[in-house]
Amino acid sequence: MMLSVSCAERVKPAPAPQLIYVYPPAVLLQQCEQTPFTGTTFGDAVLALQVAQNELDVCASRIEGLIKWQRDNVTK
């Protein structure tokens, strides 16, 4: 059995899929601070260590935030 299909019945191709980029919140993408050491004494070194530890804590919390954001936004 043969079917006749006219030109008016042509099937339109499906539109090409579009990529949608989803980026994490900007607050999680800020560069981590690194205060340079400019001291000359052991006391200055201790203070600089405390500052560096605080900077590392902030940076680590951003990394944890990125990991959580990625885990929550993965498409399956």
Distance bins in CASP14 RR format, pairs under 12 A and 6 or more apart:
PFRMAT RR
TARGET T0000
AUTHOR 0000-0000-0000
RMODE 2
METHOD distances of the structure
MODEL  1
3 9 0 0 0 0 0 1 0 0 0 0 0
5 11 0 0 0 0 1 0 0 0 0 0 0
19 75 0 0 0 0 0 1 0 0 0 0 0
20 73 0 0 0 0 0 1 0 0 0 0 0
20 75 0 0 0 0 1 0 0 0 0 0 0
21 73 0 0 0 0 0 1 0 0 0 0 0
22 69 0 0 0 0 1 0 0 0 0 0 0
22 70 0 0 0 0 0 1 0 0 0 0 0
22 72 0 0 0 0 0 1 0 0 0 0 0
22 73 1 0 0 1 0 0 0 0 0 0 0
22 74 0 0 0 0 0 1 0 0 0 0 0
22 75 0 0 0 0 1 0 0 0 0 0 0
23 29 1 0 0 1 0 0 0 0 0 0 0
23 66 0 0 0 0 0 1 0 0 0 0 0
23 69 0 0 0 0 1 0 0 0 0 0 0
23 70 0 0 0 0 0 1 0 0 0 0 0
23 73 0 0 0 0 1 0 0 0 0 0 0
24 30 0 0 0 0 0 1 0 0 0 0 0
24 62 0 0 0 0 1 0 0 0 0 0 0
24 63 0 0 0 0 0 1 0 0 0 0 0
24 65 0 0 0 0 1 0 0 0 0 0 0
24 66 1 0 1 0 0 0 0 0 0 0 0
24 67 0 0 0 0 0 1 0 0 0 0 0
24 68 0 0 0 0 1 0 0 0 0 0 0
24 69 1 0 1 0 0 0 0 0 0 0 0
24 70 1 0 0 1 0 0 0 0 0 0 0
24 71 0 0 0 0 0 1 0 0 0 0 0
24 72 0 0 0 0 0 1 0 0 0 0 0
24 73 1 0 0 1 0 0 0 0 0 0 0
25 62 0 0 0 0 0 1 0 0 0 0 0
25 65 0 0 0 0 1 0 0 0 0 0 0
25 66 0 0 0 0 1 0 0 0 0 0 0
25 68 0 0 0 0 0 1 0 0 0 0 0
25 69 1 0 0 1 0 0 0 0 0 0 0
25 70 0 0 0 0 0 1 0 0 0 0 0
25 72 0 0 0 0 0 1 0 0 0 0 0
25 73 0 0 0 0 0 1 0 0 0 0 0
26 62 0 0 0 0 0 1 0 0 0 0 0
26 66 0 0 0 0 0 1 0 0 0 0 0
26 69 0 0 0 0 0 1 0 0 0 0 0
27 58 0 0 0 0 0 1 0 0 0 0 0
27 61 0 0 0 0 0 1 0 0 0 0 0
27 62 1 0 0 1 0 0 0 0 0 0 0
27 65 0 0 0 0 1 0 0 0 0 0 0
27 66 0 0 0 0 0 1 0 0 0 0 0
27 69 0 0 0 0 0 1 0 0 0 0 0
28 58 0 0 0 0 0 1 0 0 0 0 0
28 59 0 0 0 0 0 1 0 0 0 0 0
28 60 0 0 0 0 0 1 0 0 0 0 0
28 61 0 0 0 0 1 0 0 0 0 0 0
28 62 1 0 1 0 0 0 0 0 0 0 0
28 63 0 0 0 0 1 0 0 0 0 0 0
28 64 0 0 0 0 1 0 0 0 0 0 0
28 65 1 0 1 0 0 0 0 0 0 0 0
28 66 1 0 1 0 0 0 0 0 0 0 0
28 67 0 0 0 0 1 0 0 0 0 0 0
28 68 0 0 0 0 1 0 0 0 0 0 0
28 69 1 0 0 1 0 0 0 0 0 0 0
28 70 0 0 0 0 1 0 0 0 0 0 0
28 73 0 0 0 0 0 1 0 0 0 0 0
29 59 0 0 0 0 0 1 0 0 0 0 0
29 62 0 0 0 0 1 0 0 0 0 0 0
29 63 0 0 0 0 0 1 0 0 0 0 0
29 65 0 0 0 0 0 1 0 0 0 0 0
29 66 1 0 0 1 0 0 0 0 0 0 0
29 69 0 0 0 0 0 1 0 0 0 0 0
30 55 0 0 0 0 0 1 0 0 0 0 0
30 58 0 0 0 0 1 0 0 0 0 0 0
30 59 0 0 0 0 1 0 0 0 0 0 0
30 61 0 0 0 0 0 1 0 0 0 0 0
30 62 1 0 0 1 0 0 0 0 0 0 0
30 63 0 0 0 0 0 1 0 0 0 0 0
30 65 0 0 0 0 0 1 0 0 0 0 0
30 66 0 0 0 0 0 1 0 0 0 0 0
31 55 0 0 0 0 0 1 0 0 0 0 0
31 58 0 0 0 0 0 1 0 0 0 0 0
31 59 0 0 0 0 1 0 0 0 0 0 0
31 62 0 0 0 0 1 0 0 0 0 0 0
32 52 0 0 0 0 0 1 0 0 0 0 0
32 54 0 0 0 0 0 1 0 0 0 0 0
32 55 1 0 0 1 0 0 0 0 0 0 0
32 56 0 0 0 0 1 0 0 0 0 0 0
32 57 0 0 0 0 0 1 0 0 0 0 0
32 58 1 0 0 1 0 0 0 0 0 0 0
32 59 1 1 0 0 0 0 0 0 0 0 0
32 60 0 0 0 0 1 0 0 0 0 0 0
32 61 0 0 0 0 0 1 0 0 0 0 0
32 62 1 0 0 1 0 0 0 0 0 0 0
32 63 0 0 0 0 1 0 0 0 0 0 0
33 51 0 0 0 0 1 0 0 0 0 0 0
33 52 0 0 0 0 1 0 0 0 0 0 0
33 54 0 0 0 0 1 0 0 0 0 0 0
33 55 1 0 1 0 0 0 0 0 0 0 0
33 56 0 0 0 0 1 0 0 0 0 0 0
33 57 0 0 0 0 0 1 0 0 0 0 0
33 58 1 0 0 1 0 0 0 0 0 0 0
33 59 1 0 0 1 0 0 0 0 0 0 0
33 62 0 0 0 0 0 1 0 0 0 0 0
34 48 0 0 0 0 0 1 0 0 0 0 0
34 51 0 0 0 0 1 0 0 0 0 0 0
34 52 1 0 0 1 0 0 0 0 0 0 0
34 54 0 0 0 0 0 1 0 0 0 0 0
34 55 1 0 0 1 0 0 0 0 0 0 0
34 56 0 0 0 0 1 0 0 0 0 0 0
34 58 0 0 0 0 0 1 0 0 0 0 0
34 59 0 0 0 0 1 0 0 0 0 0 0
35 44 0 0 0 0 0 1 0 0 0 0 0
35 47 0 0 0 0 0 1 0 0 0 0 0
35 48 1 0 0 1 0 0 0 0 0 0 0
35 49 0 0 0 0 0 1 0 0 0 0 0
35 50 0 0 0 0 0 1 0 0 0 0 0
35 51 1 0 1 0 0 0 0 0 0 0 0
35 52 1 0 0 1 0 0 0 0 0 0 0
35 53 0 0 0 0 0 1 0 0 0 0 0
35 54 0 0 0 0 1 0 0 0 0 0 0
35 55 1 0 0 1 0 0 0 0 0 0 0
35 56 0 0 0 0 0 1 0 0 0 0 0
35 58 0 0 0 0 0 1 0 0 0 0 0
36 44 0 0 0 0 0 1 0 0 0 0 0
36 48 0 0 0 0 1 0 0 0 0 0 0
36 51 0 0 0 0 0 1 0 0 0 0 0
36 52 0 0 0 0 0 1 0 0 0 0 0
36 55 0 0 0 0 0 1 0 0 0 0 0
37 43 0 0 0 0 0 1 0 0 0 0 0
37 44 1 0 0 1 0 0 0 0 0 0 0
37 45 1 0 0 1 0 0 0 0 0 0 0
37 46 0 0 0 0 0 1 0 0 0 0 0
37 47 0 0 0 0 1 0 0 0 0 0 0
37 48 1 0 1 0 0 0 0 0 0 0 0
37 49 0 0 0 0 1 0 0 0 0 0 0
37 50 0 0 0 0 0 1 0 0 0 0 0
37 51 0 0 0 0 1 0 0 0 0 0 0
37 52 0 0 0 0 1 0 0 0 0 0 0
38 44 1 0 0 1 0 0 0 0 0 0 0
38 45 0 0 0 0 0 1 0 0 0 0 0
38 47 0 0 0 0 0 1 0 0 0 0 0
38 48 0 0 0 0 1 0 0 0 0 0 0
38 51 0 0 0 0 0 1 0 0 0 0 0
39 45 1 0 0 1 0 0 0 0 0 0 0
39 46 0 0 0 0 0 1 0 0 0 0 0
39 47 0 0 0 0 1 0 0 0 0 0 0
39 48 1 0 0 1 0 0 0 0 0 0 0
39 49 0 0 0 0 0 1 0 0 0 0 0
39 51 0 0 0 0 0 1 0 0 0 0 0
40 47 0 0 0 0 0 1 0 0 0 0 0
40 48 0 0 0 0 0 1 0 0 0 0 0
41 47 0 0 0 0 1 0 0 0 0 0 0
41 48 0 0 0 0 0 1 0 0 0 0 0
42 48 0 0 0 0 0 1 0 0 0 0 0
42 49 0 0 0 0 0 1 0 0 0 0 0
43 49 0 0 0 0 1 0 0 0 0 0 0
43 50 0 0 0 0 0 1 0 0 0 0 0
44 50 0 0 0 0 0 1 0 0 0 0 0
44 51 0 0 0 0 0 1 0 0 0 0 0
45 51 0 0 0 0 0 1 0 0 0 0 0
45 52 0 0 0 0 0 1 0 0 0 0 0
46 52 0 0 0 0 0 1 0 0 0 0 0
46 53 0 0 0 0 0 1 0 0 0 0 0
47 53 0 0 0 0 0 1 0 0 0 0 0
47 54 0 0 0 0 0 1 0 0 0 0 0
48 54 0 0 0 0 0 1 0 0 0 0 0
48 55 0 0 0 0 0 1 0 0 0 0 0
49 55 0 0 0 0 0 1 0 0 0 0 0
49 56 0 0 0 0 0 1 0 0 0 0 0
50 56 0 0 0 0 0 1 0 0 0 0 0
50 57 0 0 0 0 0 1 0 0 0 0 0
51 57 0 0 0 0 0 1 0 0 0 0 0
51 58 0 0 0 0 0 1 0 0 0 0 0
52 58 0 0 0 0 0 1 0 0 0 0 0
52 59 0 0 0 0 0 1 0 0 0 0 0
53 59 0 0 0 0 0 1 0 0 0 0 0
53 60 0 0 0 0 0 1 0 0 0 0 0
54 60 0 0 0 0 0 1 0 0 0 0 0
54 61 0 0 0 0 0 1 0 0 0 0 0
55 61 0 0 0 0 0 1 0 0 0 0 0
55 62 0 0 0 0 0 1 0 0 0 0 0
56 62 0 0 0 0 0 1 0 0 0 0 0
56 63 0 0 0 0 0 1 0 0 0 0 0
57 63 0 0 0 0 0 1 0 0 0 0 0
57 64 0 0 0 0 0 1 0 0 0 0 0
58 64 0 0 0 0 0 1 0 0 0 0 0
58 65 0 0 0 0 0 1 0 0 0 0 0
59 65 0 0 0 0 0 1 0 0 0 0 0
59 66 0 0 0 0 0 1 0 0 0 0 0
60 66 0 0 0 0 0 1 0 0 0 0 0
60 67 0 0 0 0 0 1 0 0 0 0 0
61 67 0 0 0 0 0 1 0 0 0 0 0
61 68 0 0 0 0 0 1 0 0 0 0 0
62 68 0 0 0 0 0 1 0 0 0 0 0
62 69 0 0 0 0 0 1 0 0 0 0 0
63 69 0 0 0 0 0 1 0 0 0 0 0
63 70 0 0 0 0 0 1 0 0 0 0 0
64 70 0 0 0 0 0 1 0 0 0 0 0
64 71 0 0 0 0 0 1 0 0 0 0 0
65 71 0 0 0 0 1 0 0 0 0 0 0
65 72 0 0 0 0 1 0 0 0 0 0 0
65 73 0 0 0 0 0 1 0 0 0 0 0
66 72 0 0 0 0 0 1 0 0 0 0 0
66 73 0 0 0 0 0 1 0 0 0 0 0
67 73 0 0 0 0 0 1 0 0 0 0 0
67 74 0 0 0 0 0 1 0 0 0 0 0
68 74 0 0 0 0 0 1 0 0 0 0 0
END
